[in-house]
Amino acid sequence: MATVDVKRTADPASEQAFSGPIGAEYEMLKLICPAAADMSRQVGAFLAGWQCPGSGAGRRLKVLEIGCGTGITTAGLLQARADIEIMAVDIAAPMLAQAKANLAAWNDTGRLHFVESDALSFVKGLASNSVDVVASGYAFHNFLDDYRCQIVREIHRVLRPGGVLINGDRYALDDTVEQTRVIQEELRQYFRVFAELNRPDLLEDWTLHLFSDEAPEHVMRLEPALTLYRDVGFDPVRVHERYRNNAVVSAEKPQA
Ligand SMILES: C[S@@+](CC[C@H](N)C(=O)[O-])C[C@H]1O[C@@H](n2cnc3c(N)ncnc32)[C@H](O)[C@@H]1O
């Protein structure tokens, strides 16, 4: 397992969000939002069944994971197939430290490389047509709208023709009334869980985080996200799973 430290640039807000108490006890997410772990699992399941066009026998597929966090999605990807090698990028050092501990079993396989970096800066430094798969779980929704547009464009550039972006994430409902109802339900769950655990501190942090996710400059609604993928040149773009405000979306870079 190699670790690369690339220059750290943009998006201090994202870094802060997971460098503090939320990141330190990130496993709480499983209790307050069980759908998140399911999205991660399904990203791995997608990769297990994915046929890489034109891949010759013996070549390891290059997978770039955006926002690996504590390694929940990474583990699913590594288990999904033996012919992949992952560059797992995250901006928050405390999250990467947990990923390294959680994925220690993959240490000496040469299949896992951690990169501490802002994702957009890192992707910008990669050669065009050099990556087979870009995978992510529950990270894109943390990005500001403009940042998300830039990184999706860059992801399309670095993917090989025939390569795929697979993202399991919070994709807000396009029906804003229904979305509000779903968020209220999520908040109720936060209150239930953190009251039982007597953790008003985490209730406060996660509630503020939820408000940040829902802010107009932040929120990632499904239809605009699909339009963005198509606009930068992905085709086809498919929704595999839709559960409340969660979805697994794949976007293929057409073969030349
Ligand atoms: C909600 S967590 C998801 C973690 C993991 N993928 C999972 O499935 O549980 C989002 C992760 O994205 C990372 N992140 C947010 N903004 C980032 C950025 N601009 N560059 C790299 N990583 C970022 C955070 O540090 C955090 O670890």
The ligand as a Tripos MOL2 file, in Angstrom:
@<TRIPOS>MOLECULE
LIG
   27    29     1     0     0
SMALL
NO_CHARGES

@<TRIPOS>ATOM
      1 C1        -19.4500   11.1930    3.0970 C.3       1 LIG1
      2 S1        -17.7630   10.7230    2.9460 S.3       1 LIG1
      3 C2        -17.8830    9.2270    1.9950 C.3       1 LIG1
      4 C3        -16.7500    8.2990    2.2740 C.3       1 LIG1
      5 C4        -16.7690    6.9430    1.5700 C.3       1 LIG1
      6 N1        -16.6470    7.0700    0.1380 N.3       1 LIG1
      7 C5        -17.9660    6.1000    1.9170 C.2       1 LIG1
      8 O1        -18.4820    5.4400    1.0200 O.co2     1 LIG1
      9 O2        -18.3770    6.0730    3.0790 O.co2     1 LIG1
     10 C6        -17.1320   11.8710    1.7630 C.3       1 LIG1
     11 C7        -15.6310   11.8530    1.6750 C.3       1 LIG1
     12 O3        -15.2560   12.7100    0.5870 O.3       1 LIG1
     13 C8        -14.1100   13.4340    0.9810 C.3       1 LIG1
     14 N2        -14.0380   14.6810    0.2230 N.ar      1 LIG1
     15 C9        -14.8950   15.7230    0.2840 C.ar      1 LIG1
     16 N3        -14.4830   16.7150   -0.5210 N.ar      1 LIG1
     17 C10       -13.3520   16.2660   -1.1180 C.ar      1 LIG1
     18 C11       -12.4700   16.8200   -2.0760 C.ar      1 LIG1
     19 N4        -12.6860   18.0410   -2.5590 N.pl3     1 LIG1
     20 N5        -11.4170   16.0940   -2.4850 N.ar      1 LIG1
     21 C12       -11.1990   14.8340   -1.9830 C.ar      1 LIG1
     22 N6        -11.9980   14.2720   -1.0660 N.ar      1 LIG1
     23 C13       -13.0720   14.9650   -0.6440 C.ar      1 LIG1
     24 C14       -14.3020   13.6800    2.4770 C.3       1 LIG1
     25 O4        -13.0850   13.9770    3.1340 O.3       1 LIG1
     26 C15       -14.9240   12.3830    2.9130 C.3       1 LIG1
     27 O5        -13.9730   11.4640    3.3550 O.3       1 LIG1
@<TRIPOS>BOND
     1     1     2 1
     2     2     3 1
     3     2    10 1
     4     3     4 1
     5     4     5 1
     6     5     6 1
     7     5     7 1
     8     7     8 2
     9     7     9 1
    10    10    11 1
    11    11    12 1
    12    11    26 1
    13    12    13 1
    14    13    14 1
    15    13    24 1
    16    14    15 ar
    17    14    23 ar
    18    15    16 ar
    19    16    17 ar
    20    17    18 ar
    21    17    23 ar
    22    18    19 1
    23    18    20 ar
    24    20    21 ar
    25    21    22 ar
    26    22    23 ar
    27    24    25 1
    28    24    26 1
    29    26    27 1
@<TRIPOS>SUBSTRUCTURE
     1 LIG1         1 GROUP 0 **** ****
